[in-house]
Amino acid sequence: MKVLIVGGTGLISSGIVKALSARGADLTVFNRGRTDDRLGAGVRHLAGDRNDFPAFEAAIAASGTWDVVIDMICFRPDQAESDLRAFAGRCGQFIFCSTVCTYGNTQTVVPTLETTPPAPHSAYGRDKLACEQLFLRAHAEKKMPVTIFRPSHTYGPGGNVINNLGWEPTFVDRLRRGRPVIVSGDGHGLWQSAYSEDVGVGFAGAAGNPACFGEVYNVVADEVVTWDDYTRRTAAAIGAPPPRLVHLPTDLLLAIDRPRYAALEEIFRFHGVYSSAKLKRVVPAYRTATPFEEGVRRTVAWMDQHGKVARVEDDALEDRLIAAWERFAGEAVKAFSPKP
Ligand SMILES: NC(=O)c1ccc[n+]([C@@H]2O[C@H](COP(=O)([O-])OP(=O)(O)OC[C@H]3O[C@@H](n4cnc5c(N)ncnc54)[C@H](OP(=O)(O)O)[C@@H]3O)[C@@H](O)[C@H]2O)c1
């Protein structure tokens, strides 16, 4: 099976490369050659920028035909249109990496299934949905067979460990040093984090599988955790002391610094619970094979090696917020508690 991955050295795409290599696929990646290259021997490299549409499309036209193309880095309709010009008639299956942000995270029925009507509330989710619609129309018009994957949060080496407020670079150092950690709301929000190599098995299992043509699949972790548990388990995984969790109202955090907490506003404040049951019916090997604690250890080892762990001193806001909140809460309790 001859496979081209647009991307290929990123967080999720490295997992796909590993899983496809194990299946004996003949692999080529297309990227600019800037990202740390963790590809194994035998993976061919086409160099280029996918956003230079004429050069990208000419390079693909010159590259021949592909059994499977997987685009990991298409975010906007103009990129999807370029894919259609490049690949229609040149591939046996086109797999588009979308996102669960197409759903909009506000469902009241969980877990979210692929049949749930999309209602994205972020520009990212809206653009991904517009791309999906372009690709599915091309599929319906028989221009190329299309499969859509919607990952939820995915972590692993090559990426970082998120926290409930977003991608705070001091999070790991804060845990290691036993500093208090802010969790928004009451910490009971529900979350799924999938390990990149596990997600790679899902993509790889659909590659070349006609049962997946014209279909959309969630690809998420089996396990659902609360944000409090997520934070405690991340600390335990890296040998840090049990963290003292400080719950702050989400609306207060957004009022203080909305741009900083954009990911909280768009994603993390909502339950993120999705089902991969549909994918498991066609790719029975898909499951959470990497325990969360092991995945976190590998990710943090990669972050340490690549200087991605910022020191608590680099960002004073969290400690200042905790101090102010605890002062306010102390005064409120004193003022409003019933007098003995
Ligand atoms: N991680 C998550 O939690 C999550 C959740 C849902 C959906 N997703 C989706 O997952 C995808 C990201 O996958 P990933 O993690 O494997 O990718 P990634 O980490 O974003 O890696 C990017 C890859 O694309 C290449 N690249 C970047 N810009 C390029 C350009 N202009 N031209 C050519 N190559 C380029 C990079 O290599 P060079 O830098 O060398 O070019 C690298 O190989 C996105 O579609 C995202 O929406 C991710």
The ligand as an SDF file (V2000), in Angstrom:
LIG
                    3D

 48 52  0  0  0  0  0  0  0  0999 V2000
   -3.3380   17.3020   18.9540 N   0  0  0  0  0  0  0  0  0  0  0  0
   -4.6180   17.3780   19.2220 C   0  0  0  0  0  0  0  0  0  0  0  0
   -5.0420   17.4110   20.3970 O   0  0  0  0  0  0  0  0  0  0  0  0
   -5.6150   17.3970   18.0760 C   0  0  0  0  0  0  0  0  0  0  0  0
   -6.9780   17.2730   18.3690 C   0  0  0  0  0  0  0  0  0  0  0  0
   -7.8800   17.2700   17.3220 C   0  0  0  0  0  0  0  0  0  0  0  0
   -7.4360   17.4020   16.0210 C   0  0  0  0  0  0  0  0  0  0  0  0
   -6.1060   17.5460   15.7630 N   0  0  0  0  0  0  0  0  0  0  0  0
   -5.6720   17.6950   14.3660 C   0  0  0  0  0  0  0  0  0  0  0  0
   -4.4620   16.9820   14.1730 O   0  0  0  0  0  0  0  0  0  0  0  0
   -3.7350   17.6050   13.1250 C   0  0  0  0  0  0  0  0  0  0  0  0
   -2.3370   17.8500   13.6170 C   0  0  0  0  0  0  0  0  0  0  0  0
   -1.6870   16.5900   13.5370 O   0  0  0  0  0  0  0  0  0  0  0  0
   -0.1920   16.3820   13.9860 P   0  0  0  0  0  0  0  0  0  0  0  0
   -0.2040   16.5780   15.4350 O   0  0  0  0  0  0  0  0  0  0  0  0
    0.3540   15.1650   13.4450 O   0  0  0  0  0  0  0  0  0  0  0  0
    0.5090   17.5350   13.2180 O   0  0  0  0  0  0  0  0  0  0  0  0
    1.4120   18.6590   13.7750 P   0  0  0  0  0  0  0  0  0  0  0  0
    1.9910   18.3850   15.0770 O   0  0  0  0  0  0  0  0  0  0  0  0
    0.5710   19.8730   13.5850 O   0  0  0  0  0  0  0  0  0  0  0  0
    2.6140   18.5770   12.7580 O   0  0  0  0  0  0  0  0  0  0  0  0
    2.6720   19.2480   11.6460 C   0  0  0  0  0  0  0  0  0  0  0  0
    3.3190   18.4100   10.5280 C   0  0  0  0  0  0  0  0  0  0  0  0
    3.0370   19.0890    9.3340 O   0  0  0  0  0  0  0  0  0  0  0  0
    4.2200   19.6340    8.7760 C   0  0  0  0  0  0  0  0  0  0  0  0
    3.8850   20.9780    8.3150 N   0  0  0  0  0  0  0  0  0  0  0  0
    3.4540   22.0330    9.0830 C   0  0  0  0  0  0  0  0  0  0  0  0
    3.1910   23.0990    8.2990 N   0  0  0  0  0  0  0  0  0  0  0  0
    3.4610   22.7140    7.0190 C   0  0  0  0  0  0  0  0  0  0  0  0
    3.3810   23.3400    5.7660 C   0  0  0  0  0  0  0  0  0  0  0  0
    2.9620   24.6260    5.6450 N   0  0  0  0  0  0  0  0  0  0  0  0
    3.7160   22.6390    4.6550 N   0  0  0  0  0  0  0  0  0  0  0  0
    4.1200   21.3590    4.7450 C   0  0  0  0  0  0  0  0  0  0  0  0
    4.2290   20.6830    5.9230 N   0  0  0  0  0  0  0  0  0  0  0  0
    3.8950   21.3550    7.0380 C   0  0  0  0  0  0  0  0  0  0  0  0
    5.2520   19.5770    9.9040 C   0  0  0  0  0  0  0  0  0  0  0  0
    6.5580   19.4490    9.4030 O   0  0  0  0  0  0  0  0  0  0  0  0
    7.4470   20.7750    9.0340 P   0  0  0  0  0  0  0  0  0  0  0  0
    7.3150   21.6990   10.2050 O   0  0  0  0  0  0  0  0  0  0  0  0
    8.8050   20.1820    8.8920 O   0  0  0  0  0  0  0  0  0  0  0  0
    6.8740   21.3250    7.7820 O   0  0  0  0  0  0  0  0  0  0  0  0
    4.8110   18.3030   10.6080 C   0  0  0  0  0  0  0  0  0  0  0  0
    5.2330   17.1720    9.8650 O   0  0  0  0  0  0  0  0  0  0  0  0
   -4.4600   18.8860   12.7710 C   0  0  0  0  0  0  0  0  0  0  0  0
   -5.2290   18.6640   11.6160 O   0  0  0  0  0  0  0  0  0  0  0  0
   -5.3560   19.1280   13.9840 C   0  0  0  0  0  0  0  0  0  0  0  0
   -6.5110   19.8640   13.6500 O   0  0  0  0  0  0  0  0  0  0  0  0
   -5.1920   17.5540   16.7550 C   0  0  0  0  0  0  0  0  0  0  0  0
  1  2  1  0
  2  3  2  0
  2  4  1  0
  4  5  1  0
  4 48  2  0
  5  6  2  0
  6  7  1  0
  7  8  2  0
  8  9  1  0
  8 48  1  0
  9 10  1  0
  9 46  1  0
 10 11  1  0
 11 12  1  0
 11 44  1  0
 12 13  1  0
 13 14  1  0
 14 15  2  0
 14 16  1  0
 14 17  1  0
 17 18  1  0
 18 19  2  0
 18 20  1  0
 18 21  1  0
 21 22  1  0
 22 23  1  0
 23 24  1  0
 23 42  1  0
 24 25  1  0
 25 26  1  0
 25 36  1  0
 26 27  1  0
 26 35  1  0
 27 28  2  0
 28 29  1  0
 29 30  1  0
 29 35  2  0
 30 31  1  0
 30 32  2  0
 32 33  1  0
 33 34  2  0
 34 35  1  0
 36 37  1  0
 36 42  1  0
 37 38  1  0
 38 39  2  0
 38 40  1  0
 38 41  1  0
 42 43  1  0
 44 45  1  0
 44 46  1  0
 46 47  1  0
M  CHG  2   8   1  16  -1
M  END
$$$$
